[in-house]
């Protein structure tokens, strides 16, 4: 359709295509639309990481209408899975901050992270962050 989706939108779309997330709709993409470039281009949390957290929330998060015990259990489970994802992303790519990831991509910072070090080359890796994040979220959620 000629549209260029950001990292957050792209991860959400890919995870939804694979898992058919409950509650996925245009509102989700509206929210994700401002998370590219590390939250509206500010260089903070990578959009692929934000999109992954949103996808996990759609699958396992709370909606506020649960009983207190169920609410707490769902909250704890979804947060733990997001933490697993964030830790794994950081170990693999060296950071979750867009600014640092792009600096490593450009060769302005020393490479960090197992995926980057094993295959070091100066290039934009945003598509790799999206692909890796989508696959990781699908793996984490597939049996949940």
N, CA, C and O atoms as CSV, one atom per row, in Angstrom:
chain,resi,resn,atom,element,x,y,z
A,1,UNK,N,N,0.809,-1.200,0.000
A,1,UNK,CA,C,0.000,0.000,0.000
A,1,UNK,C,C,0.856,1.270,0.000
A,1,UNK,O,O,0.312,2.371,0.076
A,2,UNK,N,N,2.171,1.139,-0.083
A,2,UNK,CA,C,3.047,2.291,-0.155
A,2,UNK,C,C,3.354,2.944,1.173
A,2,UNK,O,O,4.058,3.953,1.208
A,3,UNK,N,N,2.849,2.402,2.268
A,3,UNK,CA,C,3.106,2.968,3.586
A,3,UNK,C,C,4.405,2.400,4.153
A,3,UNK,O,O,4.758,1.251,3.888
A,4,UNK,N,N,5.091,3.196,4.916
A,4,UNK,CA,C,6.323,2.763,5.564
A,4,UNK,C,C,6.090,2.768,7.070
A,4,UNK,O,O,6.030,3.829,7.691
A,5,UNK,N,N,5.959,1.593,7.650
A,5,UNK,CA,C,5.688,1.484,9.080
A,5,UNK,C,C,6.978,1.577,9.882
A,5,UNK,O,O,8.031,1.133,9.424
A,6,UNK,N,N,6.899,2.151,11.071
A,6,UNK,CA,C,8.068,2.216,11.937
A,6,UNK,C,C,8.296,0.856,12.605
A,6,UNK,O,O,7.529,-0.085,12.404
A,7,UNK,N,N,9.363,0.775,13.400
A,7,UNK,CA,C,9.743,-0.491,14.032
A,7,UNK,C,C,8.658,-1.037,14.962
A,7,UNK,O,O,8.375,-2.235,14.955
A,8,UNK,N,N,8.058,-0.162,15.756
A,8,UNK,CA,C,7.028,-0.600,16.704
A,8,UNK,C,C,5.811,-1.144,15.962
A,8,UNK,O,O,5.299,-2.212,16.298
A,9,UNK,N,N,5.355,-0.413,14.962
A,9,UNK,CA,C,4.216,-0.867,14.164
A,9,UNK,C,C,4.534,-2.192,13.473
A,9,UNK,O,O,3.715,-3.111,13.450
A,10,UNK,N,N,5.728,-2.268,12.919
A,10,UNK,CA,C,6.128,-3.465,12.166
A,10,UNK,C,C,6.143,-4.711,13.035
A,10,UNK,O,O,5.676,-5.767,12.609
A,11,UNK,N,N,6.676,-4.603,14.249
A,11,UNK,CA,C,6.686,-5.759,15.155
A,11,UNK,C,C,5.255,-6.154,15.505
A,11,UNK,O,O,4.912,-7.336,15.478
A,12,UNK,N,N,4.428,-5.181,15.829
A,12,UNK,CA,C,3.044,-5.506,16.193
A,12,UNK,C,C,2.317,-6.188,15.034
A,12,UNK,O,O,1.605,-7.171,15.240
A,13,UNK,N,N,2.493,-5.671,13.825
A,13,UNK,CA,C,1.833,-6.255,12.651
A,13,UNK,C,C,2.305,-7.691,12.440
A,13,UNK,O,O,1.490,-8.585,12.215
A,14,UNK,N,N,3.612,-7.915,12.512
A,14,UNK,CA,C,4.154,-9.265,12.294
A,14,UNK,C,C,3.678,-10.251,13.361
A,14,UNK,O,O,3.298,-11.377,13.042
A,15,UNK,N,N,3.699,-9.829,14.629
A,15,UNK,CA,C,3.252,-10.719,15.698
A,15,UNK,C,C,1.768,-11.006,15.543
A,15,UNK,O,O,1.335,-12.144,15.727
A,16,UNK,N,N,0.989,-9.996,15.210
A,16,UNK,CA,C,-0.444,-10.216,15.011
A,16,UNK,C,C,-0.710,-11.184,13.859
A,16,UNK,O,O,-1.575,-12.054,13.963
A,17,UNK,N,N,0.028,-11.034,12.770
A,17,UNK,CA,C,-0.157,-11.956,11.631
A,17,UNK,C,C,0.133,-13.396,12.036
A,17,UNK,O,O,-0.532,-14.320,11.568
A,18,UNK,N,N,1.120,-13.588,12.900
A,18,UNK,CA,C,1.496,-14.940,13.322
A,18,UNK,C,C,0.560,-15.510,14.382
A,18,UNK,O,O,0.259,-16.704,14.367
A,19,UNK,N,N,0.098,-14.666,15.298
A,19,UNK,CA,C,-0.640,-15.170,16.461
A,19,UNK,C,C,-2.083,-14.688,16.552
A,19,UNK,O,O,-2.815,-15.122,17.441
A,20,UNK,N,N,-2.504,-13.811,15.662
A,20,UNK,CA,C,-3.863,-13.282,15.702
A,20,UNK,C,C,-4.213,-12.772,17.108
A,20,UNK,O,O,-5.076,-13.320,17.795
A,21,UNK,N,N,-3.521,-11.719,17.503
A,21,UNK,CA,C,-3.679,-11.170,18.849
A,21,UNK,C,C,-5.099,-10.665,19.101
A,21,UNK,O,O,-5.682,-9.965,18.273
A,22,UNK,N,N,-5.641,-11.036,20.258
A,22,UNK,CA,C,-6.932,-10.483,20.673
A,22,UNK,C,C,-6.790,-8.975,20.815
A,22,UNK,O,O,-5.750,-8.487,21.256
A,23,UNK,N,N,-7.790,-8.264,20.457
A,23,UNK,CA,C,-7.880,-6.811,20.635
A,23,UNK,C,C,-6.991,-6.004,19.687
A,23,UNK,O,O,-6.942,-4.780,19.800
A,24,UNK,N,N,-6.281,-6.661,18.747
A,24,UNK,CA,C,-5.449,-5.907,17.810
A,24,UNK,C,C,-6.368,-5.174,16.841
A,24,UNK,O,O,-7.220,-5.789,16.199
A,25,UNK,N,N,-6.192,-3.852,16.737
A,25,UNK,CA,C,-7.013,-3.063,15.834
A,25,UNK,C,C,-6.277,-1.773,15.468
A,25,UNK,O,O,-5.098,-1.611,15.784
A,26,UNK,N,N,-6.971,-0.876,14.811
A,26,UNK,CA,C,-6.356,0.381,14.377
A,26,UNK,C,C,-5.852,1.222,15.548
A,26,UNK,O,O,-4.879,1.963,15.405
A,27,UNK,N,N,-6.499,1.112,16.690
A,27,UNK,CA,C,-6.039,1.859,17.863
A,27,UNK,C,C,-4.629,1.443,18.261
A,27,UNK,O,O,-3.825,2.278,18.676
A,28,UNK,N,N,-4.331,0.166,18.136
A,28,UNK,CA,C,-2.990,-0.321,18.467
A,28,UNK,C,C,-1.952,0.323,17.560
A,28,UNK,O,O,-0.888,0.735,18.022
A,29,UNK,N,N,-2.259,0.409,16.276
A,29,UNK,CA,C,-1.313,1.018,15.346
A,29,UNK,C,C,-1.199,2.517,15.572
A,29,UNK,O,O,-0.127,3.094,15.395
A,30,UNK,N,N,-2.291,3.144,15.960
A,30,UNK,CA,C,-2.222,4.578,16.292
A,30,UNK,C,C,-1.268,4.811,17.460
A,30,UNK,O,O,-0.462,5.740,17.442
A,31,UNK,N,N,-1.371,3.958,18.473
A,31,UNK,CA,C,-0.472,4.082,19.626
A,31,UNK,C,C,0.967,3.811,19.191
A,31,UNK,O,O,1.870,4.577,19.525
A,32,UNK,N,N,1.180,2.739,18.458
A,32,UNK,CA,C,2.536,2.367,18.029
A,32,UNK,C,C,3.145,3.395,17.080
A,32,UNK,O,O,4.368,3.482,16.969
A,33,UNK,N,N,2.315,4.168,16.400
A,33,UNK,CA,C,2.822,5.108,15.386
A,33,UNK,C,C,3.760,6.165,15.944
A,33,UNK,O,O,4.541,6.750,15.194
A,34,UNK,N,N,3.699,6.419,17.237
A,34,UNK,CA,C,4.569,7.437,17.831
A,34,UNK,C,C,5.779,6.838,18.558
A,34,UNK,O,O,6.531,7.570,19.201
A,35,UNK,N,N,5.974,5.526,18.465
A,35,UNK,CA,C,7.073,4.886,19.177
A,35,UNK,C,C,8.296,4.615,18.309
A,35,UNK,O,O,9.308,4.139,18.822
A,36,UNK,N,N,8.234,4.903,17.019
A,36,UNK,CA,C,9.392,4.701,16.154
A,36,UNK,C,C,10.495,5.689,16.475
A,36,UNK,O,O,10.243,6.804,16.932
A,37,UNK,N,N,11.734,5.254,16.225
A,37,UNK,CA,C,12.873,6.141,16.466
A,37,UNK,C,C,13.156,6.363,17.936
A,37,UNK,O,O,13.742,7.377,18.316
A,38,UNK,N,N,12.746,5.428,18.755
A,38,UNK,CA,C,13.001,5.567,20.187
A,38,UNK,C,C,12.062,6.539,20.846
A,38,UNK,O,O,12.502,7.419,21.587
A,39,UNK,N,N,10.789,6.401,20.597
A,39,UNK,CA,C,9.688,7.240,21.079
A,39,UNK,C,C,9.745,8.591,20.358
A,39,UNK,O,O,10.407,9.532,20.795
A,40,UNK,N,N,9.032,8.642,19.252
A,40,UNK,CA,C,8.882,9.866,18.450
A,40,UNK,C,C,10.221,10.444,17.982
A,40,UNK,O,O,10.384,11.661,17.889
A,41,UNK,N,N,11.172,9.559,17.690
A,41,UNK,CA,C,12.459,10.021,17.179
A,41,UNK,C,C,13.404,10.568,18.228
A,41,UNK,O,O,14.399,11.203,17.879
A,42,UNK,N,N,13.124,10.341,19.508
A,42,UNK,CA,C,13.959,10.882,20.591
A,42,UNK,C,C,15.170,10.011,20.916
A,42,UNK,O,O,16.020,10.415,21.711
A,43,UNK,N,N,15.264,8.822,20.315
A,43,UNK,CA,C,16.429,7.968,20.531
A,43,UNK,C,C,16.388,7.139,21.798
A,43,UNK,O,O,17.397,6.544,22.176
A,44,UNK,N,N,15.257,7.086,22.455
A,44,UNK,CA,C,15.146,6.311,23.697
A,44,UNK,C,C,14.917,4.830,23.383
A,44,UNK,O,O,15.667,4.270,22.583
A,45,UNK,N,N,13.930,4.177,23.969
A,45,UNK,CA,C,13.713,2.739,23.778
A,45,UNK,C,C,13.397,2.449,22.312
A,45,UNK,O,O,12.491,3.045,21.731
A,46,UNK,N,N,14.156,1.525,21.727
A,46,UNK,CA,C,13.982,1.114,20.335
A,46,UNK,C,C,12.514,0.775,20.061
A,46,UNK,O,O,11.855,0.129,20.876
A,47,UNK,N,N,12.015,1.215,18.917
A,47,UNK,CA,C,10.633,0.942,18.547
A,47,UNK,C,C,10.323,-0.537,18.468
A,47,UNK,O,O,9.209,-0.950,18.788
A,48,UNK,N,N,11.295,-1.351,18.043
A,48,UNK,CA,C,11.071,-2.801,17.985
A,48,UNK,C,C,10.829,-3.354,19.385
A,48,UNK,O,O,10.014,-4.259,19.564
A,49,UNK,N,N,11.526,-2.820,20.367
A,49,UNK,CA,C,11.341,-3.243,21.761
A,49,UNK,C,C,9.977,-2.766,22.262
A,49,UNK,O,O,9.255,-3.523,22.911
A,50,UNK,N,N,9.628,-1.529,21.967
A,50,UNK,CA,C,8.312,-1.011,22.377
A,50,UNK,C,C,7.187,-1.815,21.731
A,50,UNK,O,O,6.216,-2.171,22.398
A,51,UNK,N,N,7.313,-2.100,20.447
A,51,UNK,CA,C,6.293,-2.887,19.746
A,51,UNK,C,C,6.170,-4.286,20.322
A,51,UNK,O,O,5.070,-4.828,20.429
A,52,UNK,N,N,7.308,-4.872,20.693
A,52,UNK,CA,C,7.287,-6.199,21.310
A,52,UNK,C,C,6.549,-6.158,22.648
A,52,UNK,O,O,5.726,-7.027,22.934
A,53,UNK,N,N,6.847,-5.147,23.462
A,53,UNK,CA,C,6.170,-5.024,24.758
A,53,UNK,C,C,4.665,-4.836,24.561
A,53,UNK,O,O,3.864,-5.406,25.302
A,54,UNK,N,N,4.282,-4.039,23.566
A,54,UNK,CA,C,2.855,-3.828,23.301
A,54,UNK,C,C,2.183,-5.125,22.854
A,54,UNK,O,O,1.065,-5.421,23.276
A,55,UNK,N,N,2.854,-5.894,22.007
A,55,UNK,CA,C,2.284,-7.162,21.529
A,55,UNK,C,C,2.115,-8.139,22.691
A,55,UNK,O,O,1.097,-8.824,22.787
A,56,UNK,N,N,3.107,-8.201,23.565
A,56,UNK,CA,C,3.008,-9.071,24.735
A,56,UNK,C,C,1.854,-8.610,25.627
A,56,UNK,O,O,1.099,-9.432,26.146
A,57,UNK,N,N,1.719,-7.298,25.800
A,57,UNK,CA,C,0.608,-6.767,26.583
A,57,UNK,C,C,-0.741,-7.117,25.993
A,57,UNK,O,O,-1.676,-7.445,26.723
A,58,UNK,N,N,-0.850,-7.049,24.662
A,58,UNK,CA,C,-2.125,-7.414,24.024
A,58,UNK,C,C,-2.470,-8.879,24.263
A,58,UNK,O,O,-3.637,-9.229,24.442
A,59,UNK,N,N,-1.463,-9.721,24.266
A,59,UNK,CA,C,-1.707,-11.155,24.451
A,59,UNK,C,C,-1.958,-11.515,25.919
A,59,UNK,O,O,-2.850,-12.308,26.223
A,60,UNK,N,N,-1.171,-10.931,26.821
A,60,UNK,CA,C,-1.197,-11.398,28.214
A,60,UNK,C,C,-1.542,-10.345,29.250
A,60,UNK,O,O,-1.711,-10.671,30.425
A,61,UNK,N,N,-1.649,-9.099,28.842
A,61,UNK,CA,C,-1.818,-8.009,29.796
A,61,UNK,C,C,-3.193,-7.949,30.439
A,61,UNK,O,O,-4.087,-8.740,30.138
A,62,UNK,N,N,-3.324,-6.998,31.319
A,62,UNK,CA,C,-4.570,-6.801,32.061
A,62,UNK,C,C,-5.455,-5.786,31.343
A,62,UNK,O,O,-4.974,-4.945,30.584
A,63,UNK,N,N,-6.735,-5.882,31.597
A,63,UNK,CA,C,-7.676,-4.933,31.011
A,63,UNK,C,C,-8.395,-4.106,32.081
A,63,UNK,O,O,-9.153,-3.191,31.758
A,64,UNK,N,N,-8.158,-4.426,33.336
A,64,UNK,CA,C,-8.744,-3.648,34.418
A,64,UNK,C,C,-10.087,-4.131,34.896
A,64,UNK,O,O,-10.647,-3.575,35.841
A,65,UNK,N,N,-10.621,-5.171,34.252
A,65,UNK,CA,C,-11.921,-5.687,34.684
A,65,UNK,C,C,-11.808,-7.062,35.348
A,65,UNK,O,O,-12.814,-7.731,35.586
A,66,UNK,N,N,-10.569,-7.476,35.644
A,66,UNK,CA,C,-10.342,-8.763,36.283
A,66,UNK,C,C,-10.558,-8.652,37.791
A,66,UNK,O,O,-10.568,-7.560,38.360
A,67,UNK,N,N,-10.726,-9.793,38.407
A,67,UNK,CA,C,-10.722,-9.846,39.868
A,67,UNK,C,C,-9.296,-9.538,40.322
A,67,UNK,O,O,-8.348,-9.784,39.575
A,68,UNK,N,N,-9.128,-9.004,41.531
A,68,UNK,CA,C,-7.799,-8.593,41.992
A,68,UNK,C,C,-6.705,-9.671,41.866
A,68,UNK,O,O,-5.585,-9.370,41.455
A,69,UNK,N,N,-7.027,-10.901,42.214
A,69,UNK,CA,C,-6.022,-11.967,42.137
A,69,UNK,C,C,-5.616,-12.240,40.695
A,69,UNK,O,O,-4.429,-12.362,40.392
A,70,UNK,N,N,-6.607,-12.334,39.803
A,70,UNK,CA,C,-6.314,-12.562,38.386
A,70,UNK,C,C,-5.535,-11.384,37.803
A,70,UNK,O,O,-4.598,-11.578,37.028
A,71,UNK,N,N,-5.922,-10.176,38.174
A,71,UNK,CA,C,-5.239,-8.968,37.723
A,71,UNK,C,C,-3.754,-9.037,38.090
A,71,UNK,O,O,-2.886,-8.794,37.251
A,72,UNK,N,N,-3.473,-9.372,39.349
A,72,UNK,CA,C,-2.088,-9.443,39.832
A,72,UNK,C,C,-1.305,-10.533,39.115
A,72,UNK,O,O,-0.154,-10.321,38.732
A,73,UNK,N,N,-1.917,-11.691,38.931
A,73,UNK,CA,C,-1.236,-12.795,38.249
A,73,UNK,C,C,-0.930,-12.451,36.787
A,73,UNK,O,O,0.175,-12.701,36.305
A,74,UNK,N,N,-1.903,-11.884,36.092
A,74,UNK,CA,C,-1.688,-11.497,34.693
A,74,UNK,C,C,-0.614,-10.418,34.590
A,74,UNK,O,O,0.246,-10.468,33.711
A,75,UNK,N,N,-0.672,-9.455,35.484
A,75,UNK,CA,C,0.309,-8.369,35.482
A,75,UNK,C,C,1.716,-8.929,35.686
A,75,UNK,O,O,2.647,-8.566,34.967
A,76,UNK,N,N,1.863,-9.812,36.669
A,76,UNK,CA,C,3.181,-10.391,36.952
A,76,UNK,C,C,3.689,-11.221,35.773
A,76,UNK,O,O,4.856,-11.113,35.398
A,77,UNK,N,N,2.831,-12.037,35.193
A,77,UNK,CA,C,3.240,-12.888,34.069
A,77,UNK,C,C,3.652,-12.043,32.869
A,77,UNK,O,O,4.709,-12.281,32.283
A,78,UNK,N,N,2.849,-11.073,32.498
A,78,UNK,CA,C,3.165,-10.260,31.318
A,78,UNK,C,C,4.437,-9.446,31.538
A,78,UNK,O,O,5.256,-9.320,30.628
A,79,UNK,N,N,4.606,-8.902,32.716
A,79,UNK,CA,C,5.824,-8.128,33.015
A,79,UNK,C,C,7.062,-9.021,32.973
A,79,UNK,O,O,8.104,-8.609,32.465
A,80,UNK,N,N,6.956,-10.226,33.498
A,80,UNK,CA,C,8.093,-11.145,33.471
A,80,UNK,C,C,8.491,-11.501,32.045
A,80,UNK,O,O,9.679,-11.594,31.736
A,81,UNK,N,N,7.520,-11.696,31.189
A,81,UNK,CA,C,7.835,-12.030,29.799
A,81,UNK,C,C,8.445,-10.827,29.082
A,81,UNK,O,O,9.370,-10.991,28.287
A,82,UNK,N,N,7.942,-9.625,29.349
A,82,UNK,CA,C,8.555,-8.427,28.767
A,82,UNK,C,C,9.992,-8.294,29.265
A,82,UNK,O,O,10.887,-7.970,28.484
A,83,UNK,N,N,10.222,-8.537,30.545
A,83,UNK,CA,C,11.590,-8.464,31.085
A,83,UNK,C,C,12.500,-9.478,30.406
A,83,UNK,O,O,13.649,-9.163,30.094
A,84,UNK,N,N,11.999,-10.703,30.169
A,84,UNK,CA,C,12.785,-11.711,29.449
A,84,UNK,C,C,13.146,-11.206,28.064
A,84,UNK,O,O,14.290,-11.333,27.626
A,85,UNK,N,N,12.171,-10.634,27.379
A,85,UNK,CA,C,12.410,-10.113,26.040
A,85,UNK,C,C,13.466,-9.008,26.079
A,85,UNK,O,O,14.426,-9.045,25.310
A,86,UNK,N,N,13.299,-8.033,26.961
A,86,UNK,CA,C,14.213,-6.886,27.048
A,86,UNK,C,C,15.637,-7.362,27.345
A,86,UNK,O,O,16.589,-6.898,26.718
A,87,UNK,N,N,15.784,-8.275,28.287
A,87,UNK,CA,C,17.105,-8.808,28.622
A,87,UNK,C,C,17.732,-9.490,27.414
A,87,UNK,O,O,18.907,-9.273,27.116
A,88,UNK,N,N,16.963,-10.301,26.729
A,88,UNK,CA,C,17.466,-11.016,25.559
A,88,UNK,C,C,17.825,-10.049,24.427
A,88,UNK,O,O,18.857,-10.219,23.777
A,89,UNK,N,N,16.993,-9.045,24.187
A,89,UNK,CA,C,17.284,-8.056,23.146
A,89,UNK,C,C,18.598,-7.358,23.454
A,89,UNK,O,O,19.448,-7.212,22.576
A,90,UNK,N,N,18.768,-6.928,24.693
A,90,UNK,CA,C,19.975,-6.215,25.097
A,90,UNK,C,C,21.215,-7.101,24.978
A,90,UNK,O,O,22.262,-6.643,24.521
A,91,UNK,N,N,21.101,-8.357,25.383
A,91,UNK,CA,C,22.230,-9.285,25.262
A,91,UNK,C,C,22.596,-9.519,23.798
A,91,UNK,O,O,23.774,-9.630,23.458
A,92,UNK,N,N,21.601,-9.592,22.950
A,92,UNK,CA,C,21.837,-9.872,21.536
A,92,UNK,C,C,22.302,-8.657,20.749
A,92,UNK,O,O,23.152,-8.781,19.867
A,93,UNK,N,N,21.757,-7.485,21.056
A,93,UNK,CA,C,22.043,-6.297,20.248
A,93,UNK,C,C,22.848,-5.223,20.975
A,93,UNK,O,O,23.248,-4.240,20.351
A,94,UNK,N,N,23.097,-5.382,22.274
A,94,UNK,CA,C,23.973,-4.471,22.995
A,94,UNK,C,C,23.294,-3.338,23.724
A,94,UNK,O,O,23.943,-2.655,24.516
A,95,UNK,N,N,22.036,-3.111,23.497
A,95,UNK,CA,C,21.292,-2.035,24.149
A,95,UNK,C,C,19.838,-2.151,23.736
A,95,UNK,O,O,19.504,-2.878,22.800
A,96,UNK,N,N,18.973,-1.430,24.440
A,96,UNK,CA,C,17.594,-1.282,23.968
A,96,UNK,C,C,17.346,0.153,23.541
A,96,UNK,O,O,16.257,0.473,23.065
A,97,UNK,N,N,18.343,1.029,23.703
A,97,UNK,CA,C,18.191,2.443,23.328
A,97,UNK,C,C,18.461,2.624,21.845
A,97,UNK,O,O,19.524,2.249,21.351
A,98,UNK,N,N,17.514,3.188,21.149
A,98,UNK,CA,C,17.621,3.447,19.715
A,98,UNK,C,C,18.896,4.229,19.387
A,98,UNK,O,O,19.621,3.883,18.455
A,99,UNK,N,N,19.156,5.266,20.146
A,99,UNK,CA,C,20.334,6.109,19.902
A,99,UNK,C,C,21.620,5.282,19.914
A,99,UNK,O,O,22.476,5.466,19.049
A,100,UNK,N,N,21.765,4.380,20.876
A,100,UNK,CA,C,22.964,3.550,20.970
A,100,UNK,C,C,23.006,2.517,19.851
A,100,UNK,O,O,24.062,2.270,19.270
A,101,UNK,N,N,21.863,1.918,19.551
A,101,UNK,CA,C,21.804,0.929,18.473
A,101,UNK,C,C,22.231,1.556,17.147
A,101,UNK,O,O,23.040,0.989,16.412
A,102,UNK,N,N,21.682,2.726,16.854
A,102,UNK,CA,C,22.023,3.394,15.598
A,102,UNK,C,C,23.474,3.844,15.586
A,102,UNK,O,O,24.115,3.818,14.535
A,103,UNK,N,N,24.009,4.258,16.734
A,103,UNK,CA,C,25.426,4.641,16.814
A,103,UNK,C,C,26.328,3.441,16.531
A,103,UNK,O,O,27.345,3.577,15.851
A,104,UNK,N,N,25.963,2.273,17.047
A,104,UNK,CA,C,26.733,1.062,16.745
A,104,UNK,C,C,26.592,0.702,15.268
A,104,UNK,O,O,27.560,0.286,14.632
A,105,UNK,N,N,25.383,0.863,14.724
A,105,UNK,CA,C,25.149,0.583,13.299
A,105,UNK,C,C,26.055,1.438,12.410
A,105,UNK,O,O,26.529,0.977,11.372
A,106,UNK,N,N,26.290,2.683,12.825
A,106,UNK,CA,C,27.086,3.627,12.035
A,106,UNK,C,C,28.581,3.529,12.326
A,106,UNK,O,O,29.383,4.192,11.668
A,107,UNK,N,N,28.963,2.705,13.309
A,107,UNK,CA,C,30.364,2.587,13.680
A,107,UNK,C,C,30.845,3.695,14.596
A,107,UNK,O,O,32.049,3.857,14.792
A,108,UNK,N,N,29.925,4.458,15.158
A,108,UNK,CA,C,30.279,5.561,16.061
A,108,UNK,C,C,30.509,5.080,17.491
A,108,UNK,O,O,31.115,5.786,18.298
A,109,UNK,N,N,30.029,3.891,17.801
A,109,UNK,CA,C,30.227,3.256,19.107
A,109,UNK,C,C,30.780,1.867,18.864
A,109,UNK,O,O,30.516,1.260,17.826
A,110,UNK,N,N,31.542,1.365,19.814
A,110,UNK,CA,C,32.057,0.000,19.706
A,110,UNK,C,C,30.895,-0.981,19.703
A,110,UNK,O,O,29.922,-0.794,20.434
A,111,UNK,N,N,30.990,-2.023,18.887
A,111,UNK,CA,C,29.895,-2.997,18.827
A,111,UNK,C,C,29.773,-3.785,20.127
A,111,UNK,O,O,30.770,-4.202,20.716
A,112,UNK,N,N,28.543,-3.976,20.554
A,112,UNK,CA,C,28.230,-4.753,21.751
A,112,UNK,C,C,27.036,-5.629,21.403
A,112,UNK,O,O,26.189,-5.238,20.600
A,113,UNK,N,N,26.965,-6.809,22.002
A,113,UNK,CA,C,25.840,-7.714,21.780
A,113,UNK,C,C,26.244,-8.875,20.896
A,113,UNK,O,O,26.961,-8.700,19.910
A,114,UNK,N,N,25.782,-10.059,21.252
A,114,UNK,CA,C,26.211,-11.271,20.561
A,114,UNK,C,C,25.860,-11.278,19.074
A,114,UNK,O,O,26.660,-11.750,18.267
A,115,UNK,N,N,24.701,-10.775,18.691
A,115,UNK,CA,C,24.313,-10.748,17.274
A,115,UNK,C,C,25.206,-9.804,16.475
A,115,UNK,O,O,25.557,-10.088,15.330
A,116,UNK,N,N,25.560,-8.706,17.074
A,116,UNK,CA,C,26.347,-7.688,16.395
A,116,UNK,C,C,27.820,-8.114,16.290
A,116,UNK,O,O,28.435,-7.984,15.232
A,117,UNK,N,N,28.371,-8.620,17.386
A,117,UNK,CA,C,29.792,-8.970,17.413
A,117,UNK,C,C,30.083,-10.142,16.485
A,117,UNK,O,O,31.109,-10.150,15.804
A,118,UNK,N,N,29.194,-11.130,16.450
A,118,UNK,CA,C,29.433,-12.303,15.609
A,118,UNK,C,C,29.331,-11.973,14.123
A,118,UNK,O,O,29.811,-12.739,13.287
A,119,UNK,N,N,28.720,-10.859,13.792
A,119,UNK,CA,C,28.498,-10.510,12.397
A,119,UNK,C,C,28.682,-9.001,12.227
A,119,UNK,O,O,27.797,-8.318,11.711
A,120,UNK,N,N,29.850,-8.476,12.670
A,120,UNK,CA,C,30.011,-7.029,12.685
A,120,UNK,C,C,30.234,-6.467,11.296
A,120,UNK,O,O,31.106,-6.902,10.543
A,121,UNK,N,N,29.425,-5.503,10.999
A,121,UNK,CA,C,29.502,-4.767,9.739
A,121,UNK,C,C,28.751,-3.466,9.978
A,121,UNK,O,O,27.685,-3.459,10.594
A,122,UNK,N,N,29.308,-2.379,9.493
A,122,UNK,CA,C,28.632,-1.094,9.652
A,122,UNK,C,C,27.479,-1.038,8.653
A,122,UNK,O,O,27.689,-1.023,7.440
A,123,UNK,N,N,26.266,-1.008,9.183
A,123,UNK,CA,C,25.058,-0.903,8.357
A,123,UNK,C,C,23.857,-0.684,9.262
A,123,UNK,O,O,23.907,-0.984,10.455
A,124,UNK,N,N,22.794,-0.168,8.701
A,124,UNK,CA,C,21.553,0.004,9.449
A,124,UNK,C,C,20.939,-1.375,9.666
A,124,UNK,O,O,20.765,-2.146,8.722
A,125,UNK,N,N,20.620,-1.668,10.901
A,125,UNK,CA,C,20.085,-2.986,11.248
A,125,UNK,C,C,18.633,-2.930,11.728
A,125,UNK,O,O,18.145,-3.889,12.328
A,126,UNK,N,N,17.947,-1.835,11.475
A,126,UNK,CA,C,16.564,-1.718,11.969
A,126,UNK,C,C,15.689,-2.880,11.510
A,126,UNK,O,O,14.891,-3.393,12.295
A,127,UNK,N,N,15.822,-3.301,10.265
A,127,UNK,CA,C,15.031,-4.446,9.795
A,127,UNK,C,C,15.380,-5.711,10.569
A,127,UNK,O,O,14.513,-6.549,10.821
A,128,UNK,N,N,16.647,-5.848,10.945
A,128,UNK,CA,C,17.051,-7.005,11.749
A,128,UNK,C,C,16.456,-6.936,13.150
A,128,UNK,O,O,16.046,-7.956,13.704
A,129,UNK,N,N,16.406,-5.736,13.724
A,129,UNK,CA,C,15.803,-5.580,15.051
A,129,UNK,C,C,14.322,-5.972,15.009
A,129,UNK,O,O,13.813,-6.628,15.918
A,130,UNK,N,N,13.649,-5.560,13.943
A,130,UNK,CA,C,12.227,-5.886,13.785
A,130,UNK,C,C,12.038,-7.392,13.600
A,130,UNK,O,O,11.192,-7.996,14.260
A,131,UNK,N,N,12.815,-7.996,12.713
A,131,UNK,CA,C,12.691,-9.437,12.465
A,131,UNK,C,C,13.006,-10.241,13.717
A,131,UNK,O,O,12.255,-11.140,14.095
A,132,UNK,N,N,14.124,-9.909,14.355
A,132,UNK,CA,C,14.529,-10.630,15.554
A,132,UNK,C,C,13.456,-10.486,16.640
A,132,UNK,O,O,13.068,-11.473,17.266
A,133,UNK,N,N,12.983,-9.265,16.859
A,133,UNK,CA,C,11.985,-9.006,17.899
A,133,UNK,C,C,10.689,-9.745,17.629
A,133,UNK,O,O,10.105,-10.335,18.538
A,134,UNK,N,N,10.238,-9.716,16.391
A,134,UNK,CA,C,8.997,-10.413,16.031
A,134,UNK,C,C,9.116,-11.899,16.313
A,134,UNK,O,O,8.232,-12.493,16.931
A,135,UNK,N,N,10.217,-12.506,15.859
A,135,UNK,CA,C,10.418,-13.945,16.084
A,135,UNK,C,C,10.503,-14.264,17.566
A,135,UNK,O,O,9.924,-15.247,18.029
A,136,UNK,N,N,11.226,-13.433,18.312
A,136,UNK,CA,C,11.381,-13.678,19.745
A,136,UNK,C,C,10.038,-13.595,20.464
A,136,UNK,O,O,9.733,-14.443,21.302
A,137,UNK,N,N,9.244,-12.597,20.150
A,137,UNK,CA,C,7.923,-12.461,20.789
A,137,UNK,C,C,7.032,-13.642,20.424
A,137,UNK,O,O,6.337,-14.186,21.282
A,138,UNK,N,N,7.049,-14.030,19.181
A,138,UNK,CA,C,6.238,-15.183,18.756
A,138,UNK,C,C,6.660,-16.428,19.520
A,138,UNK,O,O,5.813,-17.196,19.975
A,139,UNK,N,N,7.975,-16.631,19.663
A,139,UNK,CA,C,8.466,-17.776,20.440
A,139,UNK,C,C,8.020,-17.694,21.902
A,139,UNK,O,O,7.603,-18.695,22.485
A,140,UNK,N,N,8.110,-16.500,22.489
A,140,UNK,CA,C,7.730,-16.352,23.893
A,140,UNK,C,C,6.230,-16.521,24.112
A,140,UNK,O,O,5.808,-16.993,25.167
A,141,UNK,N,N,5.432,-16.145,23.133
A,141,UNK,CA,C,3.974,-16.174,23.298
A,141,UNK,C,C,3.295,-17.400,22.719
A,141,UNK,O,O,2.153,-17.694,23.070
A,142,UNK,N,N,3.964,-18.109,21.855
A,142,UNK,CA,C,3.336,-19.190,21.104
A,142,UNK,C,C,2.673,-20.238,22.002
A,142,UNK,O,O,1.651,-20.815,21.632
A,143,UNK,N,N,3.242,-20.479,23.153
A,143,UNK,CA,C,2.666,-21.498,24.041
A,143,UNK,C,C,1.941,-20.908,25.229
A,143,UNK,O,O,1.597,-21.632,26.163
A,144,UNK,N,N,1.697,-19.590,25.213
A,144,UNK,CA,C,1.060,-18.929,26.357
A,144,UNK,C,C,-0.439,-18.815,26.152
A,144,UNK,O,O,-1.141,-18.285,27.013
